[in-house]
Amino acid sequence: MAIRWGICSAGKISNDFTVALKTLPPEQHQVVAVAARDLKRAQEFAQKHSIPHAYGSYEELAKDPEIDVVYVGTIHPHHLSVGALFMNAKKNILCEKPLAMNLKEVQELIATAKKNDVFLMEAVWTRFFPASVEISRLLSQKEVGEVKVVQADFGVPLMHVVRAVQKDLGGGALLDIGIYCLQFVLMVFNGEKPECVQATGFCLDTGVDEAMIITLKFSGHRMAVCTCTIAAELPNEAIIVGTKGTIKIPAHMWCPTSLIVNGVETQYPVPEPGLPLNFINSTGMRYEAEEVRRCLLKGLKESSRMSHADSALLAEVMDEARRQVGVVYSQDSQ
């Protein structure tokens, strides 16, 4: 049975997600409609990706009875309102990360999903890569002993990107790219809440964070350090250090295609795209789409690999880090 997708927003990330879907068997995944706030953009997107229906409003997409699940690719300040629109129309959703602007909004989205008995997952695509699944397997089998230290960094120059630096567009290093480092740490520690979060960093004149370093302390003398910046290119690697060995994730840790376990490297290549991509390794978004299909066919309302609790904890840690660095969005006071 094919899962019928609706694409909400005709931007860069929606392009890449649609290209990723096309690497999967058409008898399993079909893109049947796209919506943008500008009909012309939706029509151009539909033509480019051979999508049968194009809508000039999100409301029309929400009313389309032929859709099983909507991919929400809007900028994050819109996730709450757009997510609620689709879920109140009884649509399942895969919503781009961050799921929302803060914990309060995340909890609102989760409550809306439960109220409407629909599936909701935050599109933390990294977690579904074969390399990430292998990391979880290695850790569960104690291949590197007891994990003691985790380090993850993600830095790319984005100061020229308006979306990345403007507060009203949800800008800042943490919500855009630092989230990948934090979700990685929380994945390694199995969704455990850290005992202590310490964050330092600095803000741009616009009030969003240019860079942050976050230290997390977990029970049993375990630690993690996350570094993110939108001002420079970092090595963009991650490492898990245990009492009996290490797992290194070479660049690009947010879309990993190789692992080095105790010095031995294994490759996990992603498929070639059928159309040009905006971001690296984007065909790897196919893995989260496969998880959505698996959950929907089983009648599940959330994924155990990126659960509602996982999204809530991620938002809670980011809220605390922002509080310490002094990053306040308008959504925080509502």
C-alpha positions as CSV (number, residue, x, y, z in Angstrom):
1,M,0.0,0.0,0.0
2,A,1.4,3.4,-1.0
3,I,1.5,6.1,1.6
4,R,0.1,9.3,0.0
5,W,2.1,12.4,0.9
6,G,1.2,16.0,0.9
7,I,4.0,18.6,0.9
8,C,3.5,21.8,2.9
9,S,5.7,24.6,1.7
10,A,7.6,24.7,-1.6
11,G,11.0,25.7,-0.1
12,K,14.4,24.2,-0.3
13,I,13.9,21.5,2.3
14,S,10.6,20.4,0.8
15,N,12.4,20.1,-2.5
16,D,15.0,17.8,-1.0
17,F,12.4,15.7,0.9
18,T,10.4,15.2,-2.3
19,V,13.6,14.1,-4.1
20,A,14.3,11.7,-1.3
21,L,10.8,10.2,-1.5
22,K,11.4,9.5,-5.2
23,T,14.3,7.2,-4.3
24,L,11.8,4.9,-2.6
25,P,9.5,2.4,-4.5
26,P,6.4,4.2,-5.9
27,E,4.2,1.4,-4.7
28,Q,5.2,2.4,-1.1
29,H,5.3,6.3,-1.3
30,Q,3.4,8.7,-3.6
31,V,3.5,12.5,-3.5
32,V,0.0,13.6,-4.4
33,A,-0.1,17.3,-3.6
34,V,1.9,20.3,-2.7
35,A,0.8,23.6,-1.0
36,A,2.5,27.0,-0.8
37,R,1.1,30.3,0.2
38,D,1.7,31.4,-3.4
39,L,-0.1,29.3,-5.9
40,K,2.5,30.0,-8.6
41,R,5.3,28.6,-6.4
42,A,3.2,25.5,-5.7
43,Q,2.5,25.0,-9.4
44,E,6.2,25.3,-10.3
45,F,7.1,22.8,-7.6
46,A,4.4,20.4,-8.7
47,Q,5.6,20.6,-12.3
48,K,9.3,20.1,-11.3
49,H,8.4,17.0,-9.2
50,S,5.5,15.6,-11.3
51,I,3.0,16.1,-8.5
52,P,-0.7,15.9,-9.6
53,H,-2.2,18.7,-7.3
54,A,-0.9,22.2,-6.4
55,Y,-2.6,24.4,-3.8
56,G,-2.2,28.1,-3.1
57,S,-3.1,27.7,0.6
58,Y,-2.3,25.2,3.4
59,E,-6.1,25.0,4.2
60,E,-6.8,23.4,0.8
61,L,-4.1,20.8,1.4
62,A,-5.6,20.1,4.9
63,K,-9.0,19.5,3.2
64,D,-7.7,17.1,0.6
65,P,-9.2,13.7,1.4
66,E,-6.6,11.8,-0.7
67,I,-3.7,12.5,1.7
68,D,-2.4,10.2,4.4
69,V,0.4,12.3,5.8
70,V,1.7,15.8,5.4
71,Y,5.3,16.8,5.5
72,V,5.6,20.3,7.1
73,G,8.6,22.1,5.7
74,T,7.8,25.6,6.7
75,I,10.2,27.8,8.9
76,H,9.9,26.8,12.5
77,P,7.9,29.8,13.9
78,H,5.0,28.5,11.8
79,H,5.2,24.9,12.9
80,L,2.7,25.3,15.8
81,S,-0.1,26.9,13.7
82,V,0.5,24.9,10.6
83,G,0.9,21.6,12.5
84,A,-2.4,22.3,14.4
85,L,-4.1,23.1,11.1
86,F,-3.3,19.7,9.6
87,M,-3.8,17.7,12.8
88,N,-7.2,19.3,13.4
89,A,-8.1,18.2,9.9
90,K,-7.2,14.7,11.0
91,K,-4.0,14.6,9.0
92,N,-0.9,12.7,10.2
93,I,2.2,14.9,10.1
94,L,6.0,14.7,9.8
95,C,7.1,18.1,11.0
96,E,10.6,19.5,10.3
97,K,12.9,20.1,13.2
98,P,12.8,21.9,15.5
99,L,9.2,20.6,16.2
100,A,8.4,24.1,17.6
101,M,10.0,27.2,19.1
102,N,10.0,26.0,22.7
103,L,8.7,23.2,25.1
104,K,5.3,24.9,25.6
105,E,4.7,24.8,21.8
106,V,6.0,21.3,21.5
107,Q,3.6,20.2,24.3
108,E,0.7,21.9,22.5
109,L,1.5,20.1,19.2
110,I,1.7,16.7,21.1
111,A,-1.7,17.4,22.8
112,T,-3.2,18.3,19.4
113,A,-2.0,15.1,18.0
114,K,-3.4,13.1,20.9
115,K,-6.7,14.9,20.8
116,N,-7.2,14.1,17.0
117,D,-5.7,10.6,17.3
118,V,-3.1,11.3,14.5
119,F,0.5,10.4,14.0
120,L,3.1,13.1,14.8
121,M,6.9,12.9,14.5
122,E,9.6,15.5,14.5
123,A,11.7,15.1,11.4
124,V,15.0,14.5,13.1
125,W,16.2,12.6,10.0
126,T,19.6,11.8,11.4
127,R,18.2,9.2,13.8
128,F,16.9,7.1,11.0
129,F,20.1,6.8,8.9
130,P,21.5,3.3,8.8
131,A,24.7,4.6,10.5
132,S,22.6,6.0,13.5
133,V,20.7,2.7,13.8
134,E,24.0,0.9,13.9
135,I,25.2,3.3,16.7
136,S,22.2,2.3,18.8
137,R,22.9,-1.4,18.2
138,L,26.5,-1.1,19.1
139,L,25.7,0.8,22.3
140,S,22.9,-1.6,23.3
141,Q,25.5,-4.5,23.0
142,K,28.1,-2.5,25.0
143,E,30.6,-2.7,22.1
144,V,32.5,0.3,23.6
145,G,31.8,-0.5,27.2
146,E,30.1,2.1,29.4
147,V,29.8,5.4,27.6
148,K,31.6,8.2,29.5
149,V,32.0,11.2,27.1
150,V,30.1,12.3,24.0
151,Q,31.2,15.2,21.9
152,A,29.4,16.6,18.9
153,D,29.9,19.8,16.8
154,F,28.1,21.4,14.0
155,G,29.2,24.7,12.5
156,V,28.6,26.2,9.1
157,P,28.8,29.8,7.9
158,L,25.2,30.9,7.6
159,M,25.5,34.6,8.5
160,H,24.5,35.6,5.0
161,V,21.2,33.5,5.2
162,V,18.4,35.8,6.4
163,R,16.4,32.9,8.0
164,A,19.4,32.0,10.1
165,V,20.0,35.4,11.7
166,Q,16.5,37.0,12.0
167,K,14.7,36.5,15.3
168,D,11.2,36.6,13.8
169,L,12.2,33.8,11.4
170,G,13.4,31.6,14.2
171,G,17.1,32.3,13.6
172,G,20.1,31.3,15.7
173,A,22.6,28.5,15.7
174,L,21.0,26.3,18.4
175,L,17.5,25.8,16.9
176,D,18.8,25.4,13.3
177,I,22.0,23.3,13.7
178,G,22.9,22.9,17.4
179,I,19.7,20.8,17.7
180,Y,21.5,18.0,15.7
181,C,24.3,17.8,18.3
182,L,21.8,17.7,21.2
183,Q,19.6,15.1,19.7
184,F,22.7,13.0,19.0
185,V,23.7,13.2,22.7
186,L,20.1,12.4,23.9
187,M,20.0,9.4,21.4
188,V,23.3,8.0,22.8
189,F,22.0,8.4,26.4
190,N,18.6,6.7,25.4
191,G,16.4,9.7,26.1
192,E,17.7,10.2,29.7
193,K,17.2,13.6,31.1
194,P,20.6,15.3,31.9
195,E,21.2,16.2,35.6
196,C,22.7,19.5,34.6
197,V,22.8,21.7,31.5
198,Q,25.4,24.5,31.3
199,A,25.5,26.8,28.2
200,T,27.6,29.7,27.2
201,G,27.6,31.6,23.9
202,F,27.0,35.0,22.4
203,C,24.3,36.7,20.4
204,L,24.2,38.7,17.2
205,D,22.7,42.2,17.2
206,T,19.5,40.6,16.1
207,G,19.2,38.8,19.4
208,V,19.8,35.3,18.1
209,D,22.7,33.1,19.1
210,E,25.7,33.1,16.8
211,A,27.4,30.3,18.7
212,M,26.9,28.1,21.8
213,I,28.8,25.5,23.8
214,I,26.5,23.3,25.9
215,T,27.8,20.9,28.5
216,L,25.5,18.2,29.7
217,K,26.1,16.1,32.9
218,F,24.3,12.8,33.2
219,S,24.0,10.3,36.1
220,G,26.8,7.9,36.7
221,H,29.6,10.3,35.8
222,R,28.8,10.7,32.2
223,M,29.2,13.9,30.2
224,A,28.6,15.5,26.8
225,V,29.7,18.6,25.0
226,C,27.9,20.2,22.1
227,T,29.3,23.1,20.0
228,C,27.4,25.0,17.4
229,T,28.1,28.1,15.3
230,I,26.7,29.8,12.3
231,A,29.8,31.9,11.9
232,A,32.4,29.3,10.8
233,E,32.9,25.8,9.5
234,L,33.7,23.3,12.3
235,P,35.0,19.7,11.8
236,N,31.3,18.6,12.1
237,E,32.1,15.3,13.7
238,A,30.9,13.4,16.7
239,I,32.6,10.9,19.0
240,I,31.3,8.5,21.6
241,V,34.0,7.4,24.1
242,G,33.4,4.4,26.3
243,T,35.5,2.4,28.8
244,K,36.3,-0.2,26.1
245,G,36.5,1.9,22.9
246,T,35.2,4.7,20.7
247,I,32.7,5.3,17.9
248,K,33.6,8.2,15.7
249,I,31.1,9.8,13.3
250,P,33.1,11.7,10.7
251,A,31.7,14.8,8.9
252,H,28.8,15.2,8.4
253,M,27.5,14.1,11.8
254,W,24.0,15.3,11.1
255,C,23.7,13.0,8.0
256,P,26.3,10.3,8.6
257,T,27.5,8.0,5.8
258,S,30.3,6.3,7.7
259,L,31.3,5.2,11.2
260,I,34.7,4.4,12.7
261,V,34.3,1.8,15.4
262,N,37.6,1.2,17.3
263,G,39.6,2.3,14.3
264,V,37.6,0.3,11.7
265,E,35.6,2.3,9.2
266,T,32.3,1.2,7.6
267,Q,30.5,3.2,4.8
268,Y,26.8,3.7,4.7
269,P,26.2,5.5,1.4
270,V,22.9,7.3,0.6
271,P,21.2,6.9,-2.8
272,E,22.0,9.2,-5.7
273,P,19.3,11.9,-6.2
274,G,17.2,12.1,-9.3
275,L,17.1,15.9,-9.2
276,P,19.6,18.5,-7.8
277,L,19.6,18.9,-4.0
278,N,20.0,22.0,-1.9
279,F,21.7,20.3,1.0
280,I,24.2,17.5,1.4
281,N,23.1,13.9,1.6
282,S,19.4,14.9,1.5
283,T,18.3,11.6,-0.1
284,G,18.9,10.3,3.4
285,M,15.5,11.9,4.3
286,R,14.1,8.7,2.8
287,Y,14.9,6.8,6.0
288,E,12.5,9.0,8.2
289,A,9.9,8.6,5.5
290,E,10.2,4.8,5.7
291,E,9.8,5.1,9.5
292,V,6.6,7.1,9.0
293,R,5.2,4.5,6.6
294,R,6.1,1.7,9.1
295,C,4.3,3.5,11.9
296,L,1.2,4.3,9.9
297,L,0.9,0.7,8.7
298,K,1.1,-0.5,12.3
299,G,-1.5,2.1,13.4
300,L,1.1,3.8,15.7
301,K,0.7,7.5,16.6
302,E,4.4,8.1,17.3
303,S,7.8,6.6,16.6
304,S,9.8,4.9,19.3
305,R,13.0,6.1,17.7
306,M,11.9,9.8,17.8
307,S,9.1,9.8,20.3
308,H,7.0,12.7,21.6
309,A,9.0,12.4,24.9
310,D,12.2,12.7,22.9
311,S,10.9,15.9,21.2
312,A,9.8,17.3,24.5
313,L,13.2,16.6,26.2
314,L,15.0,18.1,23.3
315,A,12.9,21.3,23.5
316,E,13.4,21.4,27.3
317,V,17.2,21.3,27.0
318,M,17.2,23.9,24.2
319,D,14.9,26.2,26.3
320,E,17.4,26.0,29.2
321,A,20.4,26.6,27.0
322,R,18.7,29.6,25.4
323,R,17.8,30.9,28.9
324,Q,21.4,30.8,30.0
325,V,22.7,32.5,26.9
326,G,19.9,35.1,26.7
327,V,18.1,34.1,23.5
328,V,14.4,35.0,23.8
329,Y,11.8,34.6,21.1
330,S,8.4,36.3,21.0
331,Q,6.9,32.8,21.4
332,D,8.5,32.5,24.8
333,S,6.3,35.2,26.4
334,Q,3.0,34.0,24.9
